[in-house]
């Protein structure tokens, strides 16, 4: 799948790839948690990149599940 963990510094606008080619979302989450524990500046954001585009539109079951999740988890913030 190829998840990646990034760090972005809001003051400098510099982003850094901390970990790359992570095989599972569970491992990516654990590495992101570690990165949050170890970050030096409070103005840094740690995030997980979703990996490769799997083309879920060609799989109706996955696509419909994703649409359901949109309704469940969408943010009201703009």
C-alpha positions in Angstrom: 0.0 0.0 0.0 2.8 2.4 0.7 1.7 4.7 3.5 4.0 7.5 4.5 4.4 9.7 7.6 5.0 13.4 7.1 5.9 16.2 9.4 5.0 19.8 8.4 6.3 22.9 10.2 3.8 25.7 10.0 6.4 28.4 10.7 8.9 27.4 8.0 6.4 25.7 5.6 8.9 22.8 5.3 7.6 19.3 5.2 9.7 16.2 5.9 9.0 12.6 5.1 9.7 10.7 8.3 8.8 7.2 7.3 7.9 5.8 3.9 6.6 2.6 2.2 4.7 1.4 5.3 2.7 -1.7 4.6 -0.3 -1.5 6.9 -2.4 1.3 8.4 -1.8 -0.1 11.8 2.0 0.3 11.4 1.5 3.8 10.0 -0.7 4.8 12.9 1.9 3.5 15.4 4.7 5.3 13.7 2.6 8.5 13.6 2.0 8.2 17.3 5.7 7.8 17.9 6.4 10.9 15.7 3.9 12.9 17.7 5.6 11.9 21.0 9.0 12.8 19.6 8.2 16.1 17.8 10.3 19.0 18.9 8.2 22.0 18.0 4.5 22.5 18.9 3.8 24.1 15.5 4.5 20.8 13.7 1.8 18.6 12.3 2.3 14.9 11.9 0.1 13.2 9.3 -0.3 9.9 7.4 -0.5 9.9 3.6 -3.0 7.5 2.2 -0.7 5.6 -0.1 -1.5 4.5 -3.6 -4.8 5.2 -5.3 -6.6 1.9 -5.5 -9.4 3.1 -7.8 -12.3 2.2 -5.5 -14.9 3.5 -8.0 -14.4 0.2 -9.9 -15.5 -1.7 -6.7 -19.1 -0.7 -5.9 -19.0 -2.2 -2.4 -15.9 -0.3 -1.4 -17.1 2.9 -3.1 -20.5 2.8 -1.4 -18.8 2.1 2.0 -16.6 5.2 1.5 -19.6 7.3 0.7 -21.2 6.1 4.0 -18.1 7.0 5.9 -18.1 10.5 4.4 -21.5 11.1 6.0 -20.3 9.7 9.3 -17.0 11.5 9.6 -17.2 14.7 7.5 -16.1 17.8 9.3 -18.3 20.9 9.6 -15.2 23.1 9.7 -14.4 25.1 6.5 
